[in-house]
Amino acid sequence: MSEPVRSSEPLVAAFREQYRDLAARIETVTASAEREALKREIIAYFKRVDAALVELGYVKEEIRQLVDRFKQMAAATDSASAPAFTGARPVVQQDHLGASTYIEKGWSLISLGDYAGAIQALGKALTLAPSEIQAQSLLGWAQMLHEDYDDALATFSKVLMKEPANSLARINVGYICLKKRIFGEAIEHLSKAIRLDNDRKATLYAHYYLGLVYLEREMYEDAVTFFQKTLQLGPNLIEAYYELGRANWFVEDRDAARQAWTDGFKANKFNPWGKRCKEMLDLVASGGEPPR
C-alpha cells in the first residue's frame, strides 16, 4: 500500500495519523477480543470523519455567503459593475477525458470569487476538450471578472462564433468594450442583445450598460431613456437609480435627479448603491455636484 499524501492542515493530518495507526494494527491483531475492539475503533473513526465532512460542508456554504456579502459590499466601488455571474452550474458527467470535472471546478471557483483559480481549471478543461463551449463561456466569465479584458474578449468572440444568439456572452462583450472605452462596439453588441431579447438578465444589463455608454459619451438624454427602461425591466437593480439620478442632473432636471436617488435609497437602504443614492442626496443638498 502506498504512503498516504501528507497534509499541512491539522485536522486532516490528525485523521491521517489515526488512519495509519489503525492500518498498522490491522496487520498485527490476532485475538478475537482485539479484533472486536479494533472494529469499534474503526467505526468510531469513520463516524468522526463523516461528522467532520458534514461540518465542513456547512462551513463551505457559510464561506459562499461570506463571499456574496463581500461582493455586495464591493459592488459600489465602480460605476460600471461587471454583470452578476449567472453561469448555470454544470452537470458533472463522466467523460473519458475528464474535462467535466475541471469545468465544474471552474464554475465553483468563479462562484467563490477565485477567478485566477477558475482560469487555471477551465484552461485545463479546454486542453482536454478544446471545443467544449461551456468551458469557453465560463473561462470568458472568469477572465472578465479577473479584469483580463483582452483575453476575455477573445474567449467570448469564440463563444459567439459558435453561438451567435448567446445574449449573455454578447452583453459581456458589451461590458468589456465599455470598460475599454470602445463605445461603438459596445453599442453594437448591447443593441443586438436587446433585439435578440432571449434572456431576461441579458436584456436588463444591455439597457443598463447602454445607459452607461451614453453617460460616458455625455449623451445624457439617451442615458436617461436607457436607465428608465432598465428600471422598468428590473426595479431591484439599484445602481440604475444612482446613474439615472446623475444623468438627470446633467440634463439640468434636478428634481428628477433627486427623485431617482430618493427612489433608489427607499428601494434598498442597505444596498451599497442605495447608500450611494443617499450620499448623493446629501451631497447636492450641501451644494455639491455629482461626479462626472
KEKE-3310 file (N, C-alpha, C; in steps of 0.2 Angstrom, whole numbers, plus 5000, padded with zeros to 4 digits):
npx = (5004:5003:5011:5000:4996:5003:4996:4996:4986:4980:4968:4966:4978:4978:4968:4974:4984:4978:4972:4984:4988:4977:4978:4990:4988:4979:4986:4992:4984:4977:4969:4952:4945:4953:4951:4937:4937:4945:4937:4927:4934:4937:4924:4920:4930:4927:4914:4918:4926:4916:4906:4914:4916:4902:4901:4911:4905:4895:4902:4908:4897:4894:4905:4903:4892:4898:4907:4897:4892:4904:4905:4894:4897:4908:4902:4899:4910:4914:4908:4903:4899:4903:4893:4882:4887:4880:4881:4875:4876:4887:4882:4889:4897:4903:4917:4928:4939:4940:4937:4925:4925:4935:4928:4917:4924:4929:4918:4913:4924:4923:4911:4915:4923:4937:4945:4957:4960:4950:4952:4963:4958:4948:4956:4963:4952:4949:4961:4960:4947:4945:4935:4924:4910:4904:4915:4922:4914:4913:4926:4928:4920:4927:4939:4935:4930:4941:4947:4955:4954:4957:4960:4947:4939:4943:4940:4926:4923:4925:4915:4904:4905:4902:4889:4879:4868:4869:4865:4870:4884:4886:4882:4892:4903:4899:4900:4914:4919:4914:4922:4934:4932:4928:4917:4908:4908:4903:4890:4885:4885:4877:4865:4861:4859:4848:4839:4839:4833:4832:4835:4832:4840:4851:4845:4841:4853:4859:4852:4855:4870:4870:4865:4875:4886:4881:4880:4894:4898:4892:4880:4867:4852:4849:4855:4847:4835:4838:4841:4829:4822:4829:4825:4812:4812:4820:4817:4825:4838:4848:4859:4855:4846:4855:4863:4854:4849:4861:4862:4850:4853:4863:4857:4851:4839:4835:4826:4821:4832:4835:4823:4826:4837:4831:4821:4830:4837:4826:4822:4831:4839:4850:4858:4873:4873:4861:4865:4874:4865:4859:4870:4872:4861:4863:4875:4871:4862:4870:4876:4885:4891:4887:4898:4906)
npy = (4994:5011:5026:5037:5053:5067:5080:5098:5103:5104:5096:5087:5081:5075:5065:5058:5052:5045:5035:5029:5023:5014:5006:5000:4992:4983:4974:4967:4962:4948:4941:4937:4946:4957:4960:4964:4975:4983:4984:4992:5004:5007:5010:5020:5030:5031:5038:5050:5056:5057:5065:5077:5080:5083:5095:5103:5104:5113:5124:5127:5132:5143:5150:5153:5162:5172:5176:5181:5192:5200:5203:5211:5221:5227:5230:5243:5251:5254:5262:5255:5241:5223:5211:5202:5186:5172:5160:5144:5130:5117:5101:5088:5076:5059:5058:5052:5060:5068:5081:5087:5087:5097:5108:5109:5112:5124:5132:5132:5139:5152:5156:5157:5168:5166:5169:5168:5155:5149:5152:5144:5131:5130:5132:5120:5111:5115:5111:5098:5096:5105:5110:5112:5121:5126:5127:5136:5147:5149:5151:5164:5172:5171:5177:5190:5194:5194:5204:5203:5209:5209:5195:5190:5195:5189:5176:5176:5180:5168:5160:5167:5165:5152:5152:5163:5168:5169:5178:5182:5181:5190:5202:5203:5205:5218:5224:5223:5230:5243:5245:5246:5257:5257:5262:5261:5248:5242:5248:5241:5227:5227:5232:5223:5212:5217:5217:5203:5198:5186:5182:5186:5193:5196:5206:5215:5220:5224:5236:5244:5245:5251:5263:5268:5269:5279:5289:5290:5296:5308:5310:5313:5313:5302:5293:5294:5289:5275:5271:5273:5263:5252:5251:5249:5236:5229:5233:5231:5233:5242:5251:5257:5267:5276:5280:5285:5296:5304:5306:5313:5324:5330:5334:5345:5343:5344:5341:5328:5321:5321:5314:5301:5297:5297:5287:5276:5275:5272:5260:5250:5252:5246:5241:5244:5253:5259:5266:5274:5282:5289:5296:5304:5312:5319:5326:5335:5342:5350:5358:5352:5344:5330:5317:5317)
npz = (5000:4996:5003:5012:5006:5014:5024:5027:5034:5050:5055:5045:5045:5058:5056:5046:5053:5063:5054:5049:5061:5064:5052:5054:5065:5061:5054:5064:5074:5082:5092:5096:5104:5103:5089:5089:5097:5089:5078:5083:5085:5072:5067:5075:5071:5058:5059:5065:5055:5045:5052:5053:5039:5036:5044:5039:5026:5030:5034:5021:5014:5022:5019:5006:5007:5014:5004:4995:5002:5003:4990:4988:4996:4989:4978:4975:4971:4959:4945:4934:4936:4934:4925:4935:4940:4931:4926:4923:4935:4931:4925:4931:4922:4918:4908:4896:4895:4906:4907:4911:4925:4928:4923:4931:4943:4939:4938:4952:4958:4951:4957:4970:4969:4966:4954:4947:4950:4944:4930:4928:4930:4921:4909:4909:4907:4894:4887:4887:4881:4868:4861:4869:4873:4885:4894:4887:4888:4902:4905:4899:4907:4919:4916:4912:4925:4932:4926:4915:4902:4888:4885:4889:4880:4868:4871:4873:4860:4853:4858:4853:4840:4839:4845:4840:4845:4859:4872:4884:4883:4874:4880:4889:4881:4877:4889:4892:4881:4885:4896:4890:4883:4870:4862:4851:4847:4859:4859:4848:4851:4863:4859:4850:4858:4865:4854:4851:4863:4871:4884:4900:4910:4902:4893:4902:4908:4896:4893:4904:4903:4890:4894:4903:4893:4885:4895:4898:4885:4886:4882:4888:4888:4881:4889:4900:4895:4893:4906:4913:4906:4910:4924:4923:4918:4928:4943:4955:4952:4959:4956:4944:4948:4954:4943:4935:4942:4941:4927:4925:4932:4925:4913:4918:4925:4939:4949:4945:4946:4960:4964:4958:4965:4978:4977:4974:4986:4995:4989:4993:5007:5013:5003:4994:4983:4986:4997:4992:4984:4994:4999:4988:4988:5000:4996:4986:4992:5001:4992:4983:4969:4958:4953:4937)
capx = (5000:5007:5010:4995:4998:5003:4993:4998:4980:4980:4963:4967:4984:4976:4964:4979:4988:4973:4972:4990:4988:4973:4980:4996:4986:4975:4991:4995:4979:4975:4964:4945:4943:4956:4948:4931:4939:4948:4931:4923:4938:4936:4918:4920:4934:4923:4909:4921:4927:4909:4904:4919:4914:4896:4903:4915:4900:4891:4907:4909:4891:4895:4910:4899:4888:4903:4909:4892:4892:4909:4904:4889:4900:4912:4899:4898:4917:4915:4901:4901:4900:4903:4887:4882:4888:4874:4883:4872:4880:4887:4880:4896:4896:4910:4919:4934:4945:4940:4936:4919:4927:4938:4923:4913:4928:4930:4911:4914:4929:4920:4906:4918:4927:4944:4945:4963:4960:4945:4955:4968:4955:4945:4961:4964:4947:4949:4966:4957:4942:4946:4928:4919:4908:4903:4921:4924:4910:4915:4933:4927:4917:4932:4944:4932:4929:4948:4949:4959:4949:4958:4959:4940:4936:4945:4936:4919:4922:4925:4909:4899:4906:4898:4883:4878:4862:4871:4865:4874:4891:4886:4882:4898:4907:4897:4903:4921:4920:4913:4927:4940:4930:4927:4910:4904:4907:4899:4883:4883:4884:4872:4859:4860:4856:4841:4835:4838:4828:4830:4837:4829:4845:4855:4841:4841:4860:4861:4849:4859:4876:4869:4864:4882:4889:4879:4883:4901:4898:4889:4873:4863:4845:4849:4856:4840:4830:4840:4841:4822:4820:4832:4822:4805:4814:4822:4817:4829:4845:4848:4864:4852:4843:4860:4865:4848:4850:4867:4860:4845:4856:4867:4852:4848:4832:4837:4821:4820:4838:4834:4818:4829:4841:4827:4818:4835:4838:4820:4821:4835:4843:4856:4862:4879:4871:4856:4868:4877:4860:4858:4876:4872:4856:4866:4880:4868:4859:4875:4878:4890:4890:4888:4904:4905)
capy = (5000:5017:5030:5042:5060:5071:5086:5103:5105:5100:5092:5081:5077:5071:5060:5053:5049:5039:5030:5025:5019:5008:5002:4996:4987:4978:4969:4963:4960:4941:4938:4939:4952:4963:4962:4967:4982:4987:4986:4998:5010:5009:5013:5027:5034:5033:5042:5056:5059:5058:5071:5082:5082:5087:5101:5106:5106:5119:5129:5129:5136:5149:5154:5156:5168:5177:5179:5185:5198:5204:5206:5216:5227:5229:5232:5251:5254:5256:5264:5250:5234:5218:5208:5197:5179:5169:5153:5138:5125:5112:5094:5084:5069:5056:5058:5049:5065:5071:5089:5090:5089:5104:5113:5110:5116:5131:5136:5133:5144:5158:5157:5159:5174:5164:5170:5165:5148:5146:5152:5138:5125:5130:5131:5113:5108:5116:5107:5091:5096:5111:5113:5112:5128:5128:5128:5143:5153:5150:5154:5171:5175:5171:5182:5196:5196:5195:5210:5201:5211:5207:5188:5188:5197:5184:5170:5177:5180:5161:5158:5170:5162:5146:5153:5170:5171:5169:5185:5183:5182:5197:5208:5203:5208:5225:5227:5224:5236:5249:5246:5248:5263:5255:5263:5259:5241:5241:5249:5236:5221:5228:5233:5216:5208:5219:5214:5196:5198:5179:5181:5192:5196:5199:5211:5220:5223:5228:5243:5247:5246:5256:5270:5270:5271:5286:5293:5292:5300:5314:5310:5312:5312:5295:5289:5294:5284:5268:5269:5272:5256:5247:5251:5246:5229:5227:5238:5230:5235:5249:5256:5261:5273:5281:5283:5289:5302:5308:5308:5318:5330:5333:5337:5350:5341:5342:5337:5321:5318:5320:5309:5295:5295:5295:5280:5271:5274:5269:5253:5246:5256:5243:5240:5249:5258:5263:5270:5280:5287:5294:5301:5309:5317:5324:5330:5340:5346:5354:5362:5349:5342:5323:5316:5316)
capz = (5000:4995:5009:5010:5005:5020:5023:5032:5038:5057:5056:5040:5047:5063:5053:5043:5059:5065:5049:5049:5067:5063:5047:5056:5070:5057:5052:5070:5078:5082:5097:5094:5108:5100:5083:5091:5099:5083:5074:5086:5084:5065:5066:5078:5067:5052:5061:5067:5049:5042:5055:5051:5032:5037:5047:5033:5021:5032:5033:5014:5012:5025:5015:5000:5009:5015:4998:4992:5006:5001:4983:4989:4999:4984:4971:4973:4971:4952:4942:4929:4939:4930:4926:4940:4937:4930:4923:4926:4937:4926:4927:4930:4919:4917:4901:4895:4895:4912:4906:4915:4932:4928:4921:4937:4947:4937:4940:4959:4959:4950:4962:4976:4968:4965:4946:4944:4950:4939:4924:4928:4930:4914:4904:4909:4903:4886:4885:4887:4876:4865:4858:4874:4873:4891:4897:4885:4891:4909:4905:4897:4913:4924:4913:4913:4932:4934:4923:4909:4897:4881:4885:4889:4873:4863:4873:4871:4852:4851:4860:4849:4833:4839:4847:4839:4849:4866:4874:4890:4881:4870:4885:4892:4877:4878:4896:4891:4877:4889:4901:4886:4880:4863:4863:4845:4848:4865:4857:4843:4855:4868:4855:4847:4864:4866:4849:4852:4869:4873:4890:4903:4913:4897:4891:4908:4908:4890:4894:4909:4900:4885:4898:4905:4887:4883:4900:4896:4879:4888:4878:4894:4887:4879:4895:4904:4892:4894:4913:4914:4903:4914:4930:4921:4917:4934:4948:4960:4950:4962:4953:4939:4951:4955:4937:4932:4945:4938:4920:4925:4935:4919:4908:4922:4928:4946:4953:4943:4949:4967:4965:4957:4971:4984:4975:4975:4993:4998:4987:4997:5011:5015:4997:4993:4979:4989:5002:4987:4982:5000:4999:4983:4990:5005:4993:4982:4997:5003:4987:4979:4962:4956:4949:4930)
cpx = (5004:5006:5005:4999:4998:5000:4996:4992:4980:4974:4964:4973:4982:4972:4969:4983:4984:4973:4978:4990:4984:4975:4986:4993:4982:4980:4994:4990:4977:4969:4957:4943:4946:4953:4941:4932:4941:4942:4928:4927:4937:4930:4917:4924:4930:4918:4912:4923:4921:4906:4908:4917:4907:4897:4906:4910:4897:4896:4908:4903:4892:4900:4907:4895:4893:4906:4904:4891:4898:4908:4899:4892:4904:4909:4898:4905:4918:4908:4899:4903:4899:4896:4887:4883:4882:4875:4879:4877:4881:4885:4886:4894:4903:4911:4926:4940:4945:4939:4930:4921:4930:4933:4919:4917:4929:4923:4911:4918:4927:4915:4909:4923:4935:4944:4951:4963:4955:4948:4960:4964:4951:4950:4963:4959:4947:4956:4964:4952:4941:4939:4923:4916:4906:4909:4923:4920:4912:4922:4932:4924:4923:4937:4941:4932:4936:4951:4955:4955:4950:4957:4951:4937:4937:4941:4929:4918:4921:4918:4903:4899:4902:4891:4881:4872:4863:4871:4869:4882:4891:4886:4889:4904:4906:4900:4911:4923:4919:4919:4934:4938:4930:4919:4905:4903:4902:4891:4881:4881:4878:4865:4857:4857:4849:4837:4834:4832:4826:4833:4836:4835:4849:4851:4842:4848:4862:4858:4854:4866:4876:4869:4871:4886:4887:4880:4890:4902:4895:4883:4868:4856:4845:4850:4850:4836:4832:4840:4834:4820:4822:4828:4815:4806:4816:4823:4822:4837:4846:4853:4861:4849:4849:4862:4860:4848:4855:4865:4855:4848:4860:4863:4848:4841:4834:4832:4820:4826:4837:4828:4821:4833:4837:4824:4823:4836:4832:4819:4825:4840:4850:4860:4867:4877:4865:4859:4871:4871:4859:4864:4875:4866:4859:4871:4877:4865:4864:4878:4884:4887:4891:4895:4902:4909)
cpy = (5006:5022:5036:5049:5064:5077:5091:5105:5101:5095:5086:5077:5073:5064:5055:5049:5043:5034:5026:5020:5013:5003:4997:4990:4981:4972:4964:4960:4952:4939:4941:4946:4958:4965:4966:4974:4986:4989:4992:5004:5012:5013:5020:5032:5036:5038:5049:5060:5061:5065:5077:5085:5085:5094:5106:5109:5113:5125:5132:5133:5143:5154:5157:5162:5173:5181:5184:5192:5203:5207:5211:5222:5231:5232:5239:5254:5256:5257:5259:5243:5229:5214:5202:5190:5175:5162:5148:5133:5119:5105:5090:5077:5066:5056:5055:5053:5068:5078:5091:5091:5096:5110:5115:5114:5123:5135:5137:5139:5151:5160:5160:5165:5172:5164:5167:5158:5145:5146:5146:5132:5124:5129:5124:5109:5109:5113:5100:5091:5103:5114:5113:5120:5130:5130:5135:5148:5154:5153:5162:5175:5176:5176:5189:5198:5197:5201:5209:5202:5208:5199:5186:5190:5192:5178:5170:5177:5173:5158:5161:5167:5156:5147:5160:5173:5170:5176:5187:5185:5188:5203:5209:5206:5216:5228:5228:5230:5243:5250:5249:5254:5263:5256:5261:5252:5239:5242:5244:5230:5222:5229:5227:5212:5210:5216:5207:5194:5190:5177:5187:5196:5200:5206:5217:5224:5226:5235:5247:5249:5252:5263:5272:5272:5278:5291:5295:5296:5307:5315:5308:5310:5304:5290:5288:5289:5277:5266:5269:5265:5251:5246:5248:5238:5226:5232:5237:5231:5242:5254:5260:5267:5278:5284:5287:5296:5307:5310:5314:5325:5334:5336:5343:5349:5339:5339:5330:5317:5316:5314:5302:5292:5293:5288:5275:5269:5270:5261:5248:5250:5253:5241:5245:5254:5262:5268:5276:5285:5292:5299:5306:5314:5322:5328:5336:5345:5351:5358:5359:5347:5334:5323:5315:5309)
cpz = (5000:5001:5007:5010:5012:5019:5029:5036:5045:5057:5051:5043:5053:5061:5050:5048:5062:5060:5049:5055:5066:5058:5049:5061:5066:5055:5058:5074:5077:5086:5095:5098:5105:5093:5084:5093:5093:5079:5076:5085:5077:5064:5069:5074:5061:5053:5062:5060:5045:5045:5053:5044:5032:5039:5042:5028:5023:5032:5026:5012:5015:5022:5009:5002:5011:5009:4995:4996:5004:4994:4983:4991:4994:4978:4970:4972:4963:4949:4936:4932:4934:4931:4931:4937:4937:4927:4927:4929:4933:4929:4926:4927:4918:4910:4901:4896:4902:4912:4911:4922:4933:4927:4928:4943:4946:4939:4947:4961:4957:4955:4968:4975:4967:4957:4943:4944:4945:4932:4923:4926:4923:4908:4903:4905:4896:4883:4883:4881:4873:4863:4863:4875:4880:4895:4894:4887:4898:4910:4904:4903:4918:4922:4914:4920:4935:4931:4918:4903:4890:4880:4885:4883:4868:4864:4871:4863:4850:4852:4855:4842:4833:4841:4846:4843:4857:4869:4880:4888:4877:4875:4888:4888:4877:4884:4895:4886:4880:4893:4897:4882:4872:4862:4857:4845:4853:4863:4852:4847:4859:4864:4852:4852:4865:4860:4849:4858:4871:4880:4895:4907:4908:4894:4896:4908:4902:4890:4898:4906:4894:4889:4900:4899:4885:4889:4899:4890:4880:4884:4883:4893:4885:4885:4900:4902:4894:4902:4915:4912:4908:4921:4929:4921:4924:4940:4954:4958:4953:4959:4947:4942:4952:4949:4934:4935:4942:4931:4920:4928:4929:4914:4912:4924:4935:4950:4952:4946:4956:4968:4963:4962:4977:4983:4976:4982:4997:4995:4991:5001:5013:5009:4996:4989:4982:4994:4998:4985:4988:5000:4994:4985:4995:5002:4990:4987:5000:4998:4982:4973:4961:4952:4942:4928)
residu = (MET:SER:GLU:PRO:VAL:ARG:SER:SER:GLU:PRO:LEU:VAL:ALA:ALA:PHE:ARG:GLU:GLN:TYR:ARG:ASP:LEU:ALA:ALA:ARG:ILE:GLU:THR:VAL:THR:ALA:SER:ALA:GLU:ARG:GLU:ALA:LEU:LYS:ARG:GLU:ILE:ILE:ALA:TYR:PHE:LYS:ARG:VAL:ASP:ALA:ALA:LEU:VAL:GLU:LEU:GLY:TYR:VAL:LYS:GLU:GLU:ILE:ARG:GLN:LEU:VAL:ASP:ARG:PHE:LYS:GLN:MET:ALA:ALA:ALA:THR:ASP:SER:ALA:SER:ALA:PRO:ALA:PHE:THR:GLY:ALA:ARG:PRO:VAL:VAL:GLN:GLN:ASP:HIS:LEU:GLY:ALA:SER:THR:TYR:ILE:GLU:LYS:GLY:TRP:SER:LEU:ILE:SER:LEU:GLY:ASP:TYR:ALA:GLY:ALA:ILE:GLN:ALA:LEU:GLY:LYS:ALA:LEU:THR:LEU:ALA:PRO:SER:GLU:ILE:GLN:ALA:GLN:SER:LEU:LEU:GLY:TRP:ALA:GLN:MET:LEU:HIS:GLU:ASP:TYR:ASP:ASP:ALA:LEU:ALA:THR:PHE:SER:LYS:VAL:LEU:MET:LYS:GLU:PRO:ALA:ASN:SER:LEU:ALA:ARG:ILE:ASN:VAL:GLY:TYR:ILE:CYS:LEU:LYS:LYS:ARG:ILE:PHE:GLY:GLU:ALA:ILE:GLU:HIS:LEU:SER:LYS:ALA:ILE:ARG:LEU:ASP:ASN:ASP:ARG:LYS:ALA:THR:LEU:TYR:ALA:HIS:TYR:TYR:LEU:GLY:LEU:VAL:TYR:LEU:GLU:ARG:GLU:MET:TYR:GLU:ASP:ALA:VAL:THR:PHE:PHE:GLN:LYS:THR:LEU:GLN:LEU:GLY:PRO:ASN:LEU:ILE:GLU:ALA:TYR:TYR:GLU:LEU:GLY:ARG:ALA:ASN:TRP:PHE:VAL:GLU:ASP:ARG:ASP:ALA:ALA:ARG:GLN:ALA:TRP:THR:ASP:GLY:PHE:LYS:ALA:ASN:LYS:PHE:ASN:PRO:TRP:GLY:LYS:ARG:CYS:LYS:GLU:MET:LEU:ASP:LEU:VAL:ALA:SER:GLY:GLY:GLU:PRO:PRO:ARG)
# end
